Every structure is written in C-alpha cells, then in structure tokens.
Amino acid sequence: MIFFGEYNIQLDDKNRMRIPNKLRALINEPVYILHGTGGCLFVMNESEFKKFVERFESVPISDLKAQEAIRRIMSSVFPVEEDAQGRFVLPKKARDYANISKQMIFIGANSRMEIWSQENYEKQGYSSAESFDTAIVDLKAYDI
C-alpha cells in the first residue's frame, strides 16, 4: 500500500481528528500511531506496523541500548479507535511529542502516513524547491 499527498486537518475541541478520507479509503485494517522521527507521529496500518515491530525480535535482550530504544518506541504506540463518525482522540502524550495544538499536516509517506504540527512541518521546509532537490540527492545512495 502506498500513501501520498498532503492534507491540512485540525483537532476539534475534544482533541479528536480523522484520517483524511482519501487515505482512510486505502486502509481495511486497524491503524496504529506512534512517535516518529523529526517530531512527527507515524501512522501505520496493522500489516506495516507488524512488519516494523517484527524486526525487534532479532535484537538480543543483552543489547541494553537497543532494548531501551524498543521500549521508547513501543511505549508510544496506541491503536486508533474511531467512533461512528470516523473520529478518534489524539492522546495528550502524542500531541505533546509532536507539538500539536490545533492545526496539523497529515501526509502520505510511502508505506506509512505522518502527522505533523503545522508549525514543525513549515519549519522543515518540505514544500520548497531547495528541499526537494536535497531529497533527490539524499536518495542517490539507494540508487534512486
């Protein structure tokens, strides 16, 4: 499954949100949200989430630093539980981590989706031509 696009969304007064309809239509399974890189939240459907966490099984319990990283990641995970209107509450821990107060940018990022506070997303400059050029150059190491 490939997710793409950029969607402006906002929390309602009860800290509820919806996954944008165009992306939600692609998902036929449970969804999980967890702390991501760069101050965003990762949104993964169940099959992608399982692929992601299965890799943790190969980390030896004796690797204390890696086990700490796994704890940090897994303690941030929460399942999305939508109401009849497709809304769900974005927990305070997730809002605080991603610096989300109201306005958000929801993006498709290949096999996952991401939620950014509007402020953090704009600071990253993902929409600029310079940023796009840098992204293409950064992918060269992967023969892309």
GROMACS elastic network, one bead per residue, 0.5 to 0.9 nm:
[ bonds ]
;  ai    aj funct       b0    kb
    1    26     6  0.76114   500
    1    27     6  0.85292   500
    1   110     6  0.76721   500
    1   111     6  0.59927   500
    1   112     6  0.85813   500
    2    26     6  0.86874   500
    2   108     6  0.77589   500
    2   109     6  0.77485   500
    2   111     6  0.52033   500
    2   112     6  0.76403   500
    3    23     6  0.67554   500
    3    26     6  0.82289   500
    3   107     6  0.78999   500
    3   109     6  0.57320   500
    3   111     6  0.60639   500
    3   112     6  0.64486   500
    3   113     6  0.65106   500
    4    23     6  0.81145   500
    4   107     6  0.63982   500
    4   109     6  0.56867   500
    4   110     6  0.61911   500
    4   111     6  0.89270   500
    4   112     6  0.89152   500
    4   113     6  0.78628   500
    5    23     6  0.88016   500
    5   106     6  0.82740   500
    5   107     6  0.55412   500
    5   108     6  0.52370   500
    5   109     6  0.80195   500
    6   105     6  0.66961   500
    6   106     6  0.58631   500
    6   108     6  0.66599   500
    7    20     6  0.70023   500
    7   104     6  0.83052   500
    7   105     6  0.56450   500
    7   106     6  0.50410   500
    7   107     6  0.61486   500
    7   108     6  0.87793   500
    8    20     6  0.88162   500
    8   103     6  0.73583   500
    8   104     6  0.59483   500
    8   106     6  0.63110   500
    8   107     6  0.87682   500
    8   118     6  0.82809   500
    9    17     6  0.76993   500
    9    18     6  0.80721   500
    9    19     6  0.87045   500
    9    20     6  0.78436   500
    9   102     6  0.84568   500
    9   103     6  0.61477   500
    9   104     6  0.52785   500
    9   105     6  0.61373   500
    9   106     6  0.68900   500
   10    15     6  0.88273   500
   10    16     6  0.84653   500
   10    17     6  0.66433   500
   10    18     6  0.87104   500
   10   101     6  0.86524   500
   10   102     6  0.52190   500
   10   104     6  0.55347   500
   10   105     6  0.82747   500
   11    14     6  0.75199   500
   11    15     6  0.50940   500
   11    16     6  0.53261   500
   11    17     6  0.51422   500
   11    18     6  0.85061   500
   11    89     6  0.87045   500
   11    90     6  0.82182   500
   11   100     6  0.87696   500
   11   101     6  0.76546   500
   11   102     6  0.50411   500
   11   103     6  0.67603   500
   11   104     6  0.78467   500
   12    15     6  0.52725   500
   12    16     6  0.53731   500
   12    17     6  0.66243   500
   12   102     6  0.75121   500
   13    16     6  0.73542   500
   13   102     6  0.87962   500
   14    17     6  0.89679   500
   14    89     6  0.73726   500
   15    88     6  0.81700   500
   15    89     6  0.55001   500
   15    90     6  0.59341   500
   15    91     6  0.77822   500
   15    92     6  0.85541   500
   15   101     6  0.87561   500
   15   102     6  0.81559   500
   16    87     6  0.58872   500
   16    88     6  0.50574   500
   16    90     6  0.59280   500
   16    91     6  0.89456   500
   17    86     6  0.83097   500
   17    87     6  0.52517   500
   17    88     6  0.56133   500
   17    89     6  0.64440   500
   17    90     6  0.69370   500
   18    21     6  0.79917   500
   18    24     6  0.87096   500
   18    82     6  0.82423   500
   18    85     6  0.86574   500
   18    86     6  0.60235   500
   18    88     6  0.65013   500
   18    89     6  0.89290   500
   19    22     6  0.84639   500
   19    23     6  0.68010   500
   19    24     6  0.58103   500
   19    86     6  0.78758   500
   19    87     6  0.78732   500
   19    88     6  0.89077   500
   19   106     6  0.79518   500
   20    23     6  0.55280   500
   20    24     6  0.60076   500
   20    25     6  0.86203   500
   20   106     6  0.76822   500
   21    25     6  0.59470   500
   21    26     6  0.88053   500
   22    25     6  0.54935   500
   22    26     6  0.71887   500
   23    26     6  0.54602   500
   23    27     6  0.71308   500
   23   108     6  0.77215   500
   23   113     6  0.86127   500
   24    27     6  0.53455   500
   24    28     6  0.82111   500
   25    28     6  0.76649   500
   27    30     6  0.79137   500
   27    31     6  0.81589   500
   27    45     6  0.68297   500
   28    45     6  0.83370   500
   29    45     6  0.63580   500
   29    46     6  0.61469   500
   29    47     6  0.80066   500
   30    44     6  0.86872   500
   30    45     6  0.59120   500
   30    46     6  0.53655   500
   30    47     6  0.86929   500
   30    79     6  0.74141   500
   30    80     6  0.71624   500
   30    81     6  0.84430   500
   31    43     6  0.69036   500
   31    44     6  0.56489   500
   31    46     6  0.55718   500
   31    49     6  0.82571   500
   31    78     6  0.87899   500
   31    79     6  0.60171   500
   31    80     6  0.55063   500
   31    81     6  0.83392   500
   32    42     6  0.81272   500
   32    43     6  0.57410   500
   32    44     6  0.53337   500
   32    45     6  0.62578   500
   32    46     6  0.68196   500
   32    49     6  0.71472   500
   32    77     6  0.66265   500
   32    78     6  0.57142   500
   32    80     6  0.56602   500
   33    36     6  0.88303   500
   33    41     6  0.65443   500
   33    42     6  0.55891   500
   33    44     6  0.64535   500
   33    45     6  0.88953   500
   33    76     6  0.79841   500
   33    77     6  0.56511   500
   33    78     6  0.55457   500
   33    79     6  0.63978   500
   33    80     6  0.69661   500
   33    94     6  0.84774   500
   33   114     6  0.88812   500
   34    40     6  0.89489   500
   34    41     6  0.56545   500
   34    42     6  0.53416   500
   34    43     6  0.67191   500
   34    44     6  0.84377   500
   34    73     6  0.71170   500
   34    74     6  0.77480   500
   34    75     6  0.84405   500
   34    76     6  0.51755   500
   34    78     6  0.65376   500
   34    79     6  0.89028   500
   34    94     6  0.75317   500
   35    39     6  0.75752   500
   35    40     6  0.65963   500
   35    42     6  0.60357   500
   35    43     6  0.89348   500
   35    72     6  0.88692   500
   35    73     6  0.67716   500
   35    74     6  0.89848   500
   35    76     6  0.58172   500
   35    77     6  0.72146   500
   35    94     6  0.69238   500
   35    97     6  0.71843   500
   35    98     6  0.78169   500
   36    39     6  0.63722   500
   36    40     6  0.51027   500
   36    43     6  0.87080   500
   36    73     6  0.84714   500
   36    98     6  0.86492   500
   36   114     6  0.78967   500
   36   115     6  0.89783   500
   37    40     6  0.59186   500
   37    41     6  0.75251   500
   37    42     6  0.80920   500
   38    41     6  0.88704   500
   38    98     6  0.87775   500
   38   120     6  0.87050   500
   38   124     6  0.88909   500
   39    97     6  0.66199   500
   39    98     6  0.50260   500
   39    99     6  0.76364   500
   39   116     6  0.73705   500
   39   117     6  0.85708   500
   39   120     6  0.74279   500
   40    97     6  0.77774   500
   40    98     6  0.52140   500
   40    99     6  0.85396   500
   40   114     6  0.63659   500
   40   115     6  0.56248   500
   40   117     6  0.74678   500
   40   120     6  0.81621   500
   40   121     6  0.85141   500
   41    94     6  0.73176   500
   41    95     6  0.89068   500
   41    97     6  0.81693   500
   41    98     6  0.64909   500
   41   113     6  0.83476   500
   41   114     6  0.54311   500
   41   115     6  0.50178   500
   41   116     6  0.66616   500
   42   112     6  0.67700   500
   42   113     6  0.59394   500
   42   115     6  0.66226   500
   43    49     6  0.86801   500
   43   112     6  0.58033   500
   43   114     6  0.56110   500
   43   115     6  0.74011   500
   44    47     6  0.79379   500
   44    48     6  0.58698   500
   44    49     6  0.55026   500
   44   111     6  0.76104   500
   44   112     6  0.50536   500
   44   113     6  0.64288   500
   44   114     6  0.86393   500
   45    48     6  0.55612   500
   45    49     6  0.60871   500
   45    50     6  0.86755   500
   45   111     6  0.86893   500
   45   112     6  0.74106   500
   45   113     6  0.89486   500
   46    49     6  0.50053   500
   46    50     6  0.60636   500
   46    51     6  0.86369   500
   47    50     6  0.51847   500
   47    51     6  0.63539   500
   47    52     6  0.86940   500
   48    51     6  0.50848   500
   48    52     6  0.61622   500
   48    53     6  0.87882   500
   48   111     6  0.70306   500
   48   112     6  0.74531   500
   49    52     6  0.50019   500
   49    53     6  0.62850   500
   49    54     6  0.85217   500
   49   112     6  0.88584   500
   50    53     6  0.52847   500
   50    54     6  0.58873   500
   50    55     6  0.88525   500
   51    54     6  0.52868   500
   51    55     6  0.69791   500
   52    55     6  0.60490   500
   52    56     6  0.78154   500
   53    56     6  0.53308   500
   53    57     6  0.75167   500
   53    70     6  0.88574   500
   53    74     6  0.85781   500
   54    57     6  0.56069   500
   54    58     6  0.79101   500
   55    58     6  0.58638   500
   55    59     6  0.76020   500
   56    59     6  0.54491   500
   56    60     6  0.87735   500
   56    66     6  0.89619   500
   56    67     6  0.86280   500
   56    70     6  0.71124   500
   57    60     6  0.77477   500
   59    62     6  0.83513   500
   59    63     6  0.69991   500
   59    66     6  0.70767   500
   59    67     6  0.74103   500
   60    63     6  0.55064   500
   60    64     6  0.84419   500
   60    66     6  0.83631   500
   60    67     6  0.79698   500
   61    64     6  0.67269   500
   61    66     6  0.84306   500
   61    67     6  0.65339   500
   62    65     6  0.88126   500
   62    66     6  0.88756   500
   62    67     6  0.80648   500
   63    66     6  0.55299   500
   63    67     6  0.61577   500
   63    68     6  0.87170   500
   64    68     6  0.61356   500
   64    69     6  0.86901   500
   65    68     6  0.51526   500
   65    69     6  0.64602   500
   65    70     6  0.88494   500
   66    70     6  0.62978   500
   66    71     6  0.86957   500
   67    70     6  0.50005   500
   67    71     6  0.62248   500
   67    72     6  0.86892   500
   68    71     6  0.50325   500
   68    72     6  0.62671   500
   68    73     6  0.86941   500
   69    72     6  0.51393   500
   69    73     6  0.62629   500
   69    74     6  0.86060   500
   70    73     6  0.51517   500
   70    74     6  0.59503   500
   70    75     6  0.83311   500
   71    74     6  0.52516   500
   71    75     6  0.58387   500
   71    76     6  0.85603   500
   72    75     6  0.54501   500
   72    76     6  0.66010   500
   73    76     6  0.54857   500
   73    77     6  0.69826   500
   74    77     6  0.54061   500
   74    78     6  0.88470   500
   75    78     6  0.83626   500
   76    93     6  0.79210   500
   76    94     6  0.75684   500
   78    91     6  0.85863   500
   80    88     6  0.65577   500
   80    89     6  0.81836   500
   80    90     6  0.85852   500
   81    86     6  0.86316   500
   81    87     6  0.80565   500
   81    88     6  0.58619   500
   81    89     6  0.80406   500
   82    85     6  0.74161   500
   82    87     6  0.50235   500
   82    89     6  0.81520   500
   83    86     6  0.52418   500
   83    87     6  0.53963   500
   83    88     6  0.63467   500
   84    87     6  0.74594   500
   85    88     6  0.89483   500
   89    92     6  0.89454   500
   90    93     6  0.84491   500
   90    94     6  0.66432   500
   90    95     6  0.66425   500
   91    94     6  0.53941   500
   91    95     6  0.62736   500
   91    96     6  0.86508   500
   92    96     6  0.59070   500
   92    97     6  0.84007   500
   93    96     6  0.52555   500
   93    97     6  0.61516   500
   93    98     6  0.87249   500
   94    97     6  0.51107   500
   94    98     6  0.62037   500
   94    99     6  0.83153   500
   94   100     6  0.81935   500
   95    98     6  0.53519   500
   95    99     6  0.57390   500
   95   101     6  0.69627   500
   95   117     6  0.86663   500
   96   100     6  0.64122   500
   96   101     6  0.82787   500
   97   100     6  0.78589   500
   98   115     6  0.80158   500
   98   116     6  0.64886   500
   98   117     6  0.62657   500
   98   120     6  0.80841   500
   99   116     6  0.81637   500
   99   117     6  0.59687   500
   99   119     6  0.82811   500
   99   120     6  0.76540   500
  100   103     6  0.70422   500
  100   104     6  0.68649   500
  100   116     6  0.73871   500
  100   118     6  0.78008   500
  100   119     6  0.84898   500
  100   120     6  0.88965   500
  101   104     6  0.82506   500
  101   117     6  0.74783   500
  102   117     6  0.79211   500
  102   118     6  0.85882   500
  103   116     6  0.88283   500
  103   117     6  0.63020   500
  103   118     6  0.56465   500
  103   119     6  0.83503   500
  104   115     6  0.66839   500
  104   116     6  0.55462   500
  104   119     6  0.82196   500
  104   121     6  0.84486   500
  105   114     6  0.81399   500
  105   115     6  0.58520   500
  105   116     6  0.51157   500
  105   117     6  0.61735   500
  105   118     6  0.55872   500
  105   121     6  0.70875   500
  106   113     6  0.71702   500
  106   114     6  0.57349   500
  106   116     6  0.63486   500
  106   117     6  0.87460   500
  107   112     6  0.88618   500
  107   113     6  0.56097   500
  107   114     6  0.52654   500
  107   115     6  0.65208   500
  107   116     6  0.81151   500
  108   111     6  0.79103   500
  108   112     6  0.64417   500
  108   114     6  0.64464   500
  109   112     6  0.52928   500
  109   113     6  0.51003   500
  109   114     6  0.66732   500
  110   113     6  0.73013   500
  116   119     6  0.80024   500
  116   120     6  0.64177   500
  116   121     6  0.57446   500
  117   120     6  0.53177   500
  117   121     6  0.61481   500
  117   122     6  0.85755   500
  118   121     6  0.51848   500
  118   122     6  0.61221   500
  118   123     6  0.86052   500
  119   122     6  0.52920   500
  119   123     6  0.62341   500
  119   124     6  0.88236   500
  120   123     6  0.50435   500
  120   124     6  0.63493   500
  120   125     6  0.89668   500
  121   124     6  0.52288   500
  121   125     6  0.67787   500
  121   126     6  0.71019   500
  122   125     6  0.52355   500
  122   126     6  0.71451   500
  122   127     6  0.80344   500
  123   126     6  0.82928   500
  124   127     6  0.85775   500
  124   131     6  0.85652   500
  125   128     6  0.57307   500
  125   130     6  0.86624   500
  125   131     6  0.64483   500
  126   129     6  0.83818   500
  126   130     6  0.87933   500
  126   131     6  0.57343   500
  126   132     6  0.70116   500
  127   130     6  0.86255   500
  127   131     6  0.69422   500
  127   132     6  0.73387   500
  128   131     6  0.52252   500
  128   132     6  0.64374   500
  128   133     6  0.88316   500
  129   132     6  0.50745   500
  129   133     6  0.62395   500
  129   134     6  0.86680   500
  130   133     6  0.51473   500
  130   134     6  0.62469   500
  130   135     6  0.86517   500
  131   134     6  0.51219   500
  131   135     6  0.61996   500
  131   136     6  0.88245   500
  132   135     6  0.50262   500
  132   136     6  0.63968   500
  132   137     6  0.87830   500
  133   136     6  0.52886   500
  133   137     6  0.64043   500
  133   138     6  0.86813   500
  134   137     6  0.51365   500
  134   138     6  0.60522   500
  134   139     6  0.87270   500
  135   138     6  0.50402   500
  135   139     6  0.63830   500
  135   140     6  0.89974   500
  136   139     6  0.53275   500
  136   140     6  0.67677   500
  136   144     6  0.78794   500
  137   140     6  0.53398   500
  137   141     6  0.81805   500
  137   144     6  0.89427   500
  138   141     6  0.67407   500
  138   142     6  0.84685   500
  139   142     6  0.54808   500
  139   143     6  0.69595   500
  139   144     6  0.56576   500
  140   143     6  0.51013   500
  140   144     6  0.53356   500
  141   144     6  0.74668   500
